Amino acid sequence: MEKNFHKEEMNYGVFTTSDIASILNHSTRTVSRYIKLYGDVRFGKVIFNDTYTWEVDGIRAVNFYAFIELAVFFLLRDKYGLSIREINEARNTVASTLQTPYPLATSPILTGGNKIFYEYLGEILRTDKKNKNQVTIKSIVKPLLDKIEFDDGNIAKRYYPLGKNAEVVIDPSHQFGQPTIKGTNIRTETLWKLYKKGETTEALQAQYELSAKQVGDAIDFYKQAA
């Protein structure tokens, strides 16, 4: 992954702090604080001699890979109870091995108990400092975030906020990464706004040539975030 990806915002999505907060169901304040402290200062300045973020109409924004890193970070912290120190230690291990500025978006991250693992050259490796890169038996770990779709090079390609069986997707090649209906360029926010104004799901299906599931998943995505 080339190091100039962090500035190629038009090709790799544009996510403001409010976008990220809405998709990941976190407060804008929490997202903004993490991006500033850990993204720009601790990582961006070291890796790029720059920041991960840029400004969009005076608002800070990041690309798709930084968004994926935030998704992984919040899951490790909130669901698995790992500390910021443990997460950053794991992040640094993966970054060093894979030589990438976006380690949490470059290799599938796995968990086993309260430990973090990653895939490399067909092996499952540990990330903790004491047993760094020790090979682990695959059967004791599981994918951390099955909402992420990776390409053949193990680089994050798409994010499914409701899971891969739902029709809502975050794809940087569509609408700059704003949530869309899978396989289309239709923004879910458009459907949601029309629904709130009184449009029926049947009318939305007919107007946009969508299935009941596609419209239903779009509406559920915003109801879940409310």
KAMO-V691873 format. One record per pair of residues at least 24 apart in sequence whose ideal C-beta (glycine too) atoms are under 6 Angstrom apart, sorted by the first residue. I is the first residue (numbers start at 1). J is the second residue. Records with the same first field share a line. If there is no record, write none. Layout:
I: J ; J
//
This chain:
1: 100
3: 101
6: 52
9: 63
12: 63 ; 64 ; 172
13: 63 ; 64 ; 172 ; 176 ; 177
14: 61 ; 176
15: 61 ; 62 ; 67 ; 177
16: 59 ; 61
17: 60
20: 70
22: 225
23: 161
24: 71 ; 74
25: 225
47: 101
64: 172 ; 177
65: 102 ; 105
68: 105 ; 156
69: 104 ; 105
72: 104 ; 109 ; 145
75: 145
89: 129
90: 116 ; 127
93: 127 ; 132
94: 118
105: 156
106: 155
107: 154
109: 144
110: 141 ; 143 ; 144
111: 144
112: 140 ; 141
117: 141
162: 221
166: 217
167: 213 ; 214 ; 217
168: 217 ; 221
181: 214
188: 218 ; 221
191: 218
192: 222
195: 219
//
